[in-house]
Amino acid sequence: MKLAQIIDYLVCPAERTSLKIAEAGMDELAPISRTGAKTKPFGATQRVLVAANGDYAYPVIDDIPILLAPEKLVAKERTATHPAIDLKNPKYEEAYEEMEAYNAVGEKRLKTSSAEQINAVMGPLAGFDDIASIADSFPEPANIWIDAKHDSISQLEAYQYLAPIKDKIFLQLGGSGSHAVKALLAGADKAFLVTPMLGEAKYALQLAKNFGVEDRMASVLGVGEEIPFANESLDCIYSGGCFHHMRLDYAAAQMHMVLKKGGRFSGVDPWKTPLHTIGTRIIGKRETNVHCRPITPQRLAPMQAKFQDMIINRHGPVLRYGFLAMEKAGLSLSTPAMMKITRLDDQLGRPFGITDNFGGSLVIAGTK
């Protein structure tokens, strides 16, 4: 989607005021001062989003709004007097610490990957010839729609909680856009990706183009702690493996604010277990140079307070970690095979309470 098609959905992430598109000479605006991190600001761009009061603006790069509060632009003569933003603020700290690593990955994938390699993020759906024939049954058949191998059962439950998504406004919070593209293929009216990583945002738009849904897809740079969407503008929110990168006390309140009454969210994330701690020490993290902080009861509590009907399920207490180690060593099974293994893993652990207490794959979901 073009910027003009999504502007009514967008707000300033910090002050939540409306925005309008404007042309601004790059010699007129400058980024505000920042402390606490080494990253350079995106800086002024030829086209910007101006706040309703006209006091500040946000950059726009390749039709992607940069709606991160630390990227705010003001008139050059005001940069010395405008308050600085501390990038150690918990709303922004992790995003800015990881920005360089994730942007590098996204840019490299775009430059070096074929269309087939980019589409591979969609899992089995990438090789399915007649997606239209299964759109109304989303997320069934599961062996086509599910792509998160080690979190396959959790992903299926999370998708089922949001379904049906036909004609809905869908937001993917974090990641490279595969879930937003799936939502469009399943009949969503519009889908957005919110990520603080420009490389991921660009990757998502290319993925949407490859699947022919770019006219209903948009990427926006932002964080879950300050979702830059208007109040009650979204029907559903999905996050795949990204909640553990957020401060959930902030993110829970933001999701509740932007969802319509009756709107739903769901997500899949790693749960903190002894096996996760041991495995990480032995085989390392799946992604280097980024944080790995699985969800704990303490981190989840603010979400439970905001969404009091919240569903919490866990899967894969034991075997999941063995296959994560195999994947680290270059051995990989198909998604359908991992779904069967996870179901067996759950069955073995459930009689003893192991699955419910120590399942490493977490699914959470709630309704406003």
C-alpha positions as CSV (number, residue, x, y, z in Angstrom):
1,M,0.0,0.0,0.0
2,K,1.1,3.5,-0.6
3,L,1.6,5.9,2.3
4,A,-1.5,7.9,1.4
5,Q,-3.6,4.7,1.9
6,I,-2.4,4.1,5.5
7,I,-1.9,7.6,6.9
8,D,-5.3,7.5,8.7
9,Y,-4.2,4.5,10.7
10,L,-1.0,6.1,11.9
11,V,-0.3,8.3,14.9
12,C,2.8,9.7,16.6
13,P,4.1,6.9,18.8
14,A,4.8,9.0,21.8
15,E,2.1,11.7,21.8
16,R,-0.5,9.7,19.8
17,T,-1.5,12.7,17.7
18,S,-2.5,12.4,14.1
19,L,0.0,12.8,11.3
20,K,-0.1,14.2,7.7
21,I,2.2,13.7,4.7
22,A,4.4,16.6,3.7
23,E,7.3,17.5,1.5
24,A,10.2,18.9,3.5
25,G,13.6,19.9,2.3
26,M,16.3,17.9,3.9
27,D,18.1,21.2,4.8
28,E,15.1,22.3,6.9
29,L,14.9,19.5,9.4
30,A,17.3,17.7,11.7
31,P,17.1,14.8,14.2
32,I,16.7,15.5,17.9
33,S,19.5,14.7,20.2
34,R,19.9,11.2,21.6
35,T,21.9,9.6,24.4
36,G,22.8,6.1,25.4
37,A,23.6,4.3,22.1
38,K,25.9,4.4,19.1
39,T,23.4,4.1,16.3
40,K,23.0,7.0,14.0
41,P,19.6,8.6,13.5
42,F,17.8,8.0,10.1
43,G,17.8,11.8,9.7
44,A,15.8,14.1,7.5
45,T,14.1,12.8,4.3
46,Q,12.5,14.6,1.4
47,R,9.0,13.3,2.4
48,V,8.0,13.3,6.1
49,L,5.0,12.7,8.4
50,V,4.3,15.9,10.2
51,A,2.5,16.0,13.6
52,A,-0.9,17.7,13.8
53,N,0.6,20.7,15.7
54,G,3.4,21.1,13.2
55,D,6.1,21.0,15.8
56,Y,7.9,17.9,14.6
57,A,8.0,15.3,11.9
58,Y,9.1,11.7,11.3
59,P,11.2,10.4,8.3
60,V,9.8,8.3,5.5
61,I,12.1,5.9,3.6
62,D,10.9,4.1,0.5
63,D,7.2,4.7,1.6
64,I,8.0,3.2,5.0
65,P,7.1,5.5,7.9
66,I,9.9,5.7,10.5
67,L,7.6,6.0,13.6
68,L,10.2,5.6,16.3
69,A,10.2,8.4,18.8
70,P,14.0,8.7,18.9
71,E,13.9,9.4,15.2
72,K,11.8,12.6,15.6
73,L,12.8,15.6,13.4
74,V,12.5,19.2,14.3
75,A,13.5,22.5,12.6
76,K,17.2,22.8,12.7
77,E,17.2,25.9,14.9
78,R,15.3,23.9,17.6
79,T,17.6,20.9,17.9
80,A,19.6,22.6,20.6
81,T,16.6,23.3,22.8
82,H,14.5,20.1,22.1
83,P,14.8,17.6,25.0
84,A,17.1,14.6,24.1
85,I,15.8,11.1,24.1
86,D,17.7,8.4,26.1
87,L,18.0,5.3,24.1
88,K,18.5,3.4,27.4
89,N,14.9,4.0,28.0
90,P,13.3,0.5,28.4
91,K,10.9,1.3,25.6
92,Y,13.7,1.6,23.1
93,E,16.8,0.0,24.6
94,E,16.6,-3.5,23.2
95,A,15.4,-2.4,19.7
96,Y,18.3,0.0,19.3
97,E,20.9,-2.5,20.8
98,E,19.8,-5.0,18.2
99,M,19.1,-2.7,15.3
100,E,22.5,-3.0,13.6
101,A,22.5,-6.8,13.7
102,Y,18.9,-7.3,12.4
103,N,19.2,-4.6,9.7
104,A,22.4,-6.2,8.4
105,V,20.6,-9.6,8.2
106,G,17.6,-8.1,6.3
107,E,19.7,-6.1,3.9
108,K,21.9,-9.1,3.1
109,R,18.9,-11.4,2.5
110,L,17.4,-8.9,0.1
111,K,20.7,-8.5,-1.9
112,T,21.7,-12.1,-2.0
113,S,18.5,-14.1,-2.1
114,S,16.4,-15.3,-5.0
115,A,12.6,-15.0,-4.9
116,E,12.4,-18.6,-3.9
117,Q,14.8,-18.1,-1.0
118,I,12.9,-15.1,0.2
119,N,9.6,-17.0,0.0
120,A,11.1,-19.9,2.0
121,V,10.2,-18.0,5.2
122,M,6.6,-18.9,4.5
123,G,7.4,-22.6,5.0
124,P,5.3,-25.2,3.2
125,L,3.0,-22.5,1.8
126,A,5.8,-21.2,-0.4
127,G,5.5,-24.3,-2.6
128,F,1.8,-24.6,-2.6
129,D,0.2,-23.9,-6.0
130,D,-3.4,-23.1,-5.2
131,I,-3.5,-20.9,-2.0
132,A,-6.9,-19.5,-3.0
133,S,-8.4,-23.0,-2.5
134,I,-7.5,-23.1,1.2
135,A,-7.8,-19.4,2.1
136,D,-11.2,-19.8,3.8
137,S,-10.0,-22.7,5.9
138,F,-7.0,-20.9,7.5
139,P,-5.1,-22.2,9.4
140,E,-6.1,-25.6,8.0
141,P,-4.5,-27.7,6.6
142,A,-2.0,-27.1,9.3
143,N,0.8,-28.8,7.3
144,I,0.5,-26.0,4.7
145,W,0.0,-22.9,6.9
146,I,2.3,-23.7,9.7
147,D,6.0,-22.8,9.3
148,A,7.5,-22.5,12.9
149,K,9.0,-26.0,13.1
150,H,9.8,-26.1,16.8
151,D,6.8,-24.1,17.8
152,S,4.4,-25.7,15.3
153,I,1.6,-26.7,17.7
154,S,1.8,-23.3,19.5
155,Q,1.6,-21.5,16.1
156,L,-1.4,-23.5,15.1
157,E,-3.2,-22.7,18.3
158,A,-2.3,-19.0,18.0
159,Y,-3.6,-18.8,14.4
160,Q,-6.8,-20.7,15.4
161,Y,-7.5,-18.1,18.1
162,L,-7.4,-15.3,15.5
163,A,-9.3,-17.1,12.8
164,P,-11.3,-16.4,10.7
165,I,-9.4,-13.3,9.6
166,K,-11.2,-12.6,6.3
167,D,-11.9,-8.9,5.8
168,K,-10.0,-8.0,9.0
169,I,-7.3,-5.4,9.7
170,F,-4.2,-7.5,10.8
171,L,-1.0,-6.4,12.5
172,Q,2.1,-8.5,12.8
173,L,4.2,-7.2,15.7
174,G,7.9,-7.9,15.0
175,G,9.5,-10.2,12.4
176,S,9.9,-10.2,8.7
177,G,6.3,-10.1,7.6
178,S,5.5,-13.7,6.8
179,H,2.4,-13.7,9.1
180,A,1.1,-10.5,7.7
181,V,1.4,-11.9,4.2
182,K,-0.3,-15.1,5.3
183,A,-3.2,-13.1,6.7
184,L,-3.7,-11.4,3.3
185,L,-3.6,-14.7,1.5
186,A,-6.2,-15.9,4.0
187,G,-8.5,-13.0,3.1
188,A,-7.5,-10.1,5.5
189,D,-8.5,-6.7,4.2
190,K,-5.2,-5.1,5.1
191,A,-2.1,-6.2,6.9
192,F,0.7,-4.3,8.5
193,L,4.1,-5.1,9.9
194,V,5.5,-3.1,12.8
195,T,9.2,-3.6,13.4
196,P,12.0,-1.3,14.5
197,M,14.3,-2.9,11.8
198,L,14.3,-1.3,8.4
199,G,15.9,-4.4,6.9
200,E,12.9,-6.5,8.1
201,A,10.4,-3.9,6.9
202,K,11.9,-3.9,3.3
203,Y,12.1,-7.7,3.3
204,A,8.4,-7.9,4.2
205,L,7.4,-5.7,1.3
206,Q,9.4,-7.8,-1.1
207,L,7.7,-10.9,0.3
208,A,4.3,-9.4,-0.2
209,K,5.2,-8.5,-3.7
210,N,6.3,-12.0,-4.5
211,F,2.9,-13.3,-3.3
212,G,0.9,-10.6,-5.2
213,V,-0.5,-8.9,-2.1
214,E,1.6,-5.8,-2.0
215,D,-1.5,-3.6,-2.7
216,R,-2.9,-4.5,0.8
217,M,0.4,-4.6,2.8
218,A,2.5,-2.0,4.5
219,S,5.5,-1.9,6.8
220,V,5.9,0.6,9.5
221,L,9.0,1.1,11.7
222,G,8.0,1.2,15.4
223,V,8.2,-0.8,18.6
224,G,5.7,-2.8,20.6
225,E,6.1,-0.5,23.5
226,E,4.8,2.4,21.4
227,I,2.6,1.0,18.7
228,P,2.1,3.9,16.2
229,F,-1.5,3.0,15.3
230,A,-4.7,4.9,16.1
231,N,-6.8,3.7,19.0
232,E,-9.2,0.8,18.2
233,S,-8.0,0.6,14.6
234,L,-7.0,-3.1,14.4
235,D,-8.9,-6.3,14.5
236,C,-6.1,-8.7,15.4
237,I,-2.4,-8.7,16.3
238,Y,0.0,-11.6,16.0
239,S,3.6,-11.9,17.2
240,G,5.8,-14.8,16.3
241,G,8.8,-15.1,18.6
242,C,9.1,-11.3,19.3
243,F,7.3,-10.7,22.6
244,H,10.4,-11.7,24.4
245,H,12.2,-8.7,22.8
246,M,9.6,-6.3,24.4
247,R,8.8,-4.9,27.8
248,L,5.4,-6.5,28.1
249,D,4.1,-4.1,30.7
250,Y,4.2,-1.4,28.0
251,A,3.3,-3.7,25.0
252,A,0.2,-5.1,26.7
253,A,-1.2,-1.6,27.3
254,Q,-0.4,-0.6,23.7
255,M,-2.1,-3.7,22.2
256,H,-5.2,-3.2,24.3
257,M,-5.3,0.4,23.1
258,V,-5.0,-0.2,19.4
259,L,-7.3,-3.2,19.2
260,K,-11.0,-2.7,18.5
261,K,-13.5,-3.9,21.1
262,G,-13.6,-7.7,20.7
263,G,-10.3,-7.6,18.8
264,R,-7.8,-10.4,19.5
265,F,-4.1,-10.9,19.9
266,S,-2.0,-14.1,20.0
267,G,1.6,-14.9,20.0
268,V,4.2,-17.6,20.2
269,D,7.4,-17.3,22.2
270,P,10.0,-19.3,24.1
271,W,9.2,-20.0,27.8
272,K,12.0,-19.9,30.4
273,T,12.8,-23.5,31.4
274,P,15.8,-25.3,32.9
275,L,16.4,-27.0,29.6
276,H,16.4,-23.7,27.8
277,T,19.1,-22.4,30.1
278,I,21.2,-25.5,29.8
279,G,20.8,-25.7,26.0
280,T,21.7,-22.1,25.5
281,R,24.9,-22.5,27.5
282,I,25.9,-25.7,25.6
283,I,24.9,-24.9,22.0
284,G,24.5,-21.2,22.0
285,K,21.6,-19.0,20.8
286,R,20.0,-19.6,17.4
287,E,20.7,-15.9,16.5
288,T,24.0,-14.3,17.5
289,N,24.4,-10.6,18.5
290,V,20.9,-10.3,19.8
291,H,19.2,-10.8,23.2
292,C,17.6,-14.1,24.2
293,R,15.3,-13.5,27.2
294,P,12.5,-16.1,27.3
295,I,9.2,-15.3,28.8
296,T,8.8,-15.8,32.6
297,P,5.8,-15.6,34.9
298,Q,6.9,-12.2,36.1
299,R,7.2,-10.8,32.5
300,L,3.8,-12.3,31.6
301,A,1.9,-10.8,34.6
302,P,1.2,-7.4,33.0
303,M,-0.4,-9.0,30.0
304,Q,-2.6,-11.2,32.2
305,A,-3.7,-8.0,34.1
306,K,-4.6,-6.2,30.9
307,F,-6.2,-9.2,29.1
308,Q,-8.0,-11.0,32.0
309,D,-9.3,-13.9,29.8
310,M,-5.8,-14.7,28.5
311,I,-5.1,-18.2,27.3
312,I,-1.6,-19.6,28.3
313,N,-0.5,-23.0,26.9
314,R,2.9,-24.6,26.7
315,H,4.2,-27.3,24.4
316,G,7.4,-29.3,23.7
317,P,8.9,-29.8,27.2
318,V,11.8,-32.2,26.2
319,L,12.2,-33.3,22.6
320,R,12.0,-29.7,21.3
321,Y,15.4,-28.9,22.7
322,G,17.0,-31.9,21.1
323,F,15.8,-30.9,17.7
324,L,16.9,-27.3,18.2
325,A,20.4,-28.7,18.8
326,M,20.1,-30.8,15.6
327,E,19.1,-27.7,13.6
328,K,22.1,-25.9,15.1
329,A,24.2,-28.7,13.7
330,G,22.7,-28.4,10.3
331,L,20.1,-31.2,10.5
332,S,16.5,-30.3,9.9
333,L,13.1,-32.0,9.8
334,S,10.0,-30.9,7.9
335,T,7.3,-28.9,9.7
336,P,4.8,-31.8,9.5
337,A,7.4,-34.1,11.1
338,M,8.0,-31.6,13.9
339,M,4.3,-31.3,14.5
340,K,4.1,-35.0,15.1
341,I,7.1,-35.0,17.4
342,T,5.7,-32.1,19.4
343,R,2.4,-33.9,19.9
344,L,4.3,-36.9,21.1
345,D,6.4,-34.7,23.4
346,D,3.3,-33.2,24.9
347,Q,1.6,-36.6,25.4
348,L,4.7,-38.0,27.2
349,G,4.9,-35.0,29.5
350,R,1.3,-34.2,30.2
351,P,0.5,-37.0,32.7
352,F,3.3,-35.8,35.0
353,G,2.5,-32.1,34.6
354,I,5.8,-31.6,32.7
355,T,4.2,-30.2,29.6
356,D,2.1,-27.6,31.5
357,N,5.0,-26.4,33.7
358,F,8.1,-26.9,31.5
359,G,6.9,-26.7,27.9
360,G,9.4,-24.5,26.2
361,S,7.1,-23.3,23.4
362,L,4.6,-20.8,24.8
363,V,1.3,-19.7,23.1
364,I,-0.6,-16.7,24.6
365,A,-3.8,-15.2,23.4
366,G,-6.4,-12.7,24.6
367,T,-9.5,-10.6,23.6
368,K,-10.2,-7.0,24.3
